Amino acid sequence: MNFLTIGHRGVMGVEPENTLRSFVAAQQAGLDQIELDLHLSKDGALVVMHDTDVDRTTDGTGPIAEKTLEELRALDAGRGERIPVFEEVLDAVKSPLQAEIKDIAAARALAEVMHKRDLISRVEVSSFHDEAIAEIARLVPGVRTALIGSRFGTDIVDRAVEAGAGTVCLNIRRLTLEIVEQARKADLKIIGWVVNTQDHLRLVRALGLDGATTDYPEIKRTGRFTA
């Protein structure tokens, strides 16, 4: 299998994260897949944003869940970019996507869009939350899913198998050879995050991972030459 390079919230190291500008830049850089985050607005729109509130990445304040799409659209998400909805990303880029969901409600909203637009082959769904993974798998048979881990032990492998995930996306600062071996025994693919330096890249290649999530497009150009 080829080594996958996944753009983290687009290419958030050089463009405003989770914006159309960032996603287009990731596609132009040739990254194999683009990762993004989904939340529901007060009126049920699937908006693309990482945090539960808008404070860090926009000129506004307050929780996403307490704002309508119109209110969210009024905010500046960096360099004049607006907070996109998921459907806009689908139209703006053609790259395969990894959509991270935070809860069961987002899983249900995403499932509707996946059925409507026949996205099973294009969109992989990821989450830190086992129940969200299980829910999207129930609603969209055949969907590819990934369980994300930040602080974890070998239990992450058992959790992924139980939730029906085919991939684990793991924080490279916690990753050990034992966990890699356990994941391989369970026939899981392994993606490392966040891989932003040559040292990080050498580590994930030495561990034999299937790919890396990165903030920077340069990882795509150098990754193929790193043993």
Secondary structure, 3 states (H helix, E strand, C coil): CCCEEEEECCCCCCCCCCCHHHHHHHHHCCCCEEEEEEEECCCCCEEECCCCECCCCCCCCCEHHHCCHHHHHCCCCCCCCCCCEHHHHHHHCCCCEEEEECCHHHHHHHHHHHHHHCCCCCEEEEECCHHHHHHHHHHCCCCEEEEEECCCCCHHHHHHHHHCCCEEEEECCCCCHHHHHHHHHCCCEEEEECCCCHHHHHHHHHCCCCEEEECCCHHHHHHCCCC
